[in-house]
Structures are given as structure tokens and as C-alpha cells.
């Protein structure tokens, strides 16, 4: 049976754990707010770009010459970008994304296709590198800045992907990340980036005003603009995935730490009860010893 | 007012400007163009240069440097998408020139062609920034 001292020590250690988890929860809450603000701030750009893409695509006559839109004509080589967090202690957040990525990767390999993986965020790399060591081609660790997600970083990733694409190293590019649905719900999502599915962009912009206007283009050939716009759009897609992921990470951490704090509280209550019982038993035992000692005289 | 057009300047990280202007001068790929209310619908590529905003017909102009991007114009609104945008007032010629010097040194050191391309690109942008401040 543990002594009183053991109980005291355990209560003390659980209390300090609770302090840590509740502090982490508050930090995550304030970081979450910032991440959400940032995600909101990036909305106008992404929306305008989607609007413009729709206009261009609906005006583009005939088959597009851009491979980013029409694909290379094959789908044998797949590049998968996996966006996870840099840190753990956020519940099932990373595990869920990695699970989705892993299922996807196994599917691709089972179909006899070639697969390469680009990891964004350290956790995804740690978890995927074990099973798919041969397939992981690049890891952008510490991709998320200390305070905020930098567009420059997303752009660097996009450039890396585009360089690979131009060198004809893959046909299809997929992006696996955690979509931020609400503070309580983040769900993994698999999105195809190359070739781009314009109808997916279009749906969101069903309300786009002035779709029926006839546009002039400068330079007059839509293809020229489209060829500039598509690589940019890739950067924007990656950026918004990173923002979603950053917000989701903090939300998941907040929930996880909230649970941990509550569990620690329950544990403290249990331990305190046991401690008090043990203390009473100890007192009773001492009294019995004294009394029976006195009676024996 | 009917003779004003809603001008928006957005970068990936934030909406930088959103206001009604009388005239916006925009550095298009094929030359500067002005946008006023009722402009015909237009999508244009932009090059590195200065966007000039005139709030009223003969009011003061606001000058914003952008590093290229896209413009989406309809009769009522004008949206400029820029990767990077900075008010010309906030540009400092001395630090820019220093930066340009550093970049030139980097260019000599860089070995990979991708790096060189990137640095050359940045040199172009910095030069354009300097012209934006000095040469009106």
C-alpha cells in the first residue's frame, strides 16, 4: 500500500501537469484566434483569383495549352504533398492527416503507379518516413513560422513543385491536408492540384457577378495570362491549405489540452480521496495501537 | 458616387486597400492604363511598377509599388492582385541600394542556375523600386 507521502507526491505532480496543460490550452486559444484572423485575411486574394480563373477558363477557346490545366495526358506518376503540423500534443490532428495520406499512398502504389511525397511540417515527415522512406523526396520542416504562416514559404513549396513538374517528374499532384471546419472538427482532405479541376474552383464562385460580361484580355491571348495565373494559383492553394492546417492544429491542441486539464482534475479528486482515506486509516491505526497499549497495562 | 470606382488591392496575406477612387493608373504588361468608373471588363497581367490612385479628379495621388500581378476590372470595381505591395512613401532609397549591392554580390556567388534566376528576378524588382522612388 502506498504511503501518505507517495499520495502527496503524486497529487503534486498531477497538479503541476494540470497547470501545464491549462497554460497550453490558453496559448493554443490565442494562437487559434490569430490563425483564424490570418486565414480570413487571405480570403479576398484567393477569391479574386478563383474568380479570375473561372473567367479565363470559360473564355479560353479550345484545349488549353497549359499542362497545369490539361495534365500531361498520363497519370502514372503522382506527387503527393502532405501538410501536417510541426509539433505534436494536438490530439489526433497529425495522425488523421497521416492516415489519409497513408491510405492514399498505399492505393497509389497498389495500382502500380509511381509515388513521390513532399512533406510540409515535421510531424508528417516523421510518421511517413518510416513506411515510405523511398518515396519521400522532400521535407519542408519548420514550414510554419513562429508567429504566422508566411506566404513566401508557401511560394517556395509551389516553386519546388513547379520545378519538378517542368522537369517532367510527375503527372498528377495531390494535396493532403486537414481542412478546418470548425474549432471542434478538422477533417483530412485530399485535393487535386495538377491538373487543376476548374469546375471545383467554379462551384464556389457560382455567384460571381458579371460572368456574362465579355472580357478583354491584355495581353490579348488568354493563354498567356492563364499560364501566369496557374502557377500563382498553386501557391495560393498551398498557402490556404497551410493556413487551414495551422488553424486546425491550434484548435485540435486546444481541445486536447482542455480534455487533459479535465482529466487531471478528476485524477486529483480521486487521489485526494484516496489520500484522505489512507490518512484516516493511519490515524485510526495509531489510536488503536495507543488504546490497546494502554489496556494491556 | 457614380463617377468613382471601387478599387481593391489584395495580397495573399491581407487586403491592403479597399476604397472608392476616381482614377487608378495601373502598370499593365503592355503599358500603363487608367481605370475609371464604367471601364470595360478587362483582365490584365501587370508588371512590376507603381499603381497610382487618384481619389478625386485633381486630388492628391497615392502611389503603391507592386511586384507584378493581375488586374480584374469590371464597370464598378477594379481588383488588383499583387504578390507584394508597398507604399512608395515607405521605400528607402539608401537601404534599397545597399540591398541591390548585396544581391549583385550574391549573384556572383550563386552557382545553381535556379538560384541565379531567383536573384536576378529580385535585382529587377529592387531596381524597379528605386526608379519608383527617384525617377518620377
Boltz contact constraints between the chains, C-beta under 6 A:
constraints:
  - contact:
      token1: [A, 41]
      token2: [B, 14]
      max_distance: 6.0
  - contact:
      token1: [A, 42]
      token2: [B, 12]
      max_distance: 6.0
  - contact:
      token1: [A, 44]
      token2: [B, 10]
      max_distance: 6.0
  - contact:
      token1: [A, 44]
      token2: [B, 15]
      max_distance: 6.0
  - contact:
      token1: [A, 45]
      token2: [B, 10]
      max_distance: 6.0
  - contact:
      token1: [A, 45]
      token2: [B, 12]
      max_distance: 6.0
  - contact:
      token1: [A, 48]
      token2: [B, 79]
      max_distance: 6.0
  - contact:
      token1: [A, 48]
      token2: [B, 81]
      max_distance: 6.0
  - contact:
      token1: [A, 52]
      token2: [B, 72]
      max_distance: 6.0
  - contact:
      token1: [A, 151]
      token2: [B, 12]
      max_distance: 6.0
  - contact:
      token1: [A, 151]
      token2: [B, 13]
      max_distance: 6.0
  - contact:
      token1: [A, 210]
      token2: [B, 74]
      max_distance: 6.0
  - contact:
      token1: [A, 213]
      token2: [B, 41]
      max_distance: 6.0
  - contact:
      token1: [A, 215]
      token2: [B, 41]
      max_distance: 6.0
  - contact:
      token1: [A, 215]
      token2: [B, 43]
      max_distance: 6.0
  - contact:
      token1: [A, 216]
      token2: [B, 42]
      max_distance: 6.0
  - contact:
      token1: [A, 217]
      token2: [B, 43]
      max_distance: 6.0
  - contact:
      token1: [A, 218]
      token2: [B, 28]
      max_distance: 6.0
  - contact:
      token1: [A, 218]
      token2: [B, 30]
      max_distance: 6.0
  - contact:
      token1: [A, 218]
      token2: [B, 44]
      max_distance: 6.0
  - contact:
      token1: [A, 219]
      token2: [B, 29]
      max_distance: 6.0
  - contact:
      token1: [A, 225]
      token2: [B, 45]
      max_distance: 6.0
  - contact:
      token1: [A, 228]
      token2: [B, 45]
      max_distance: 6.0
  - contact:
      token1: [A, 239]
      token2: [B, 12]
      max_distance: 6.0
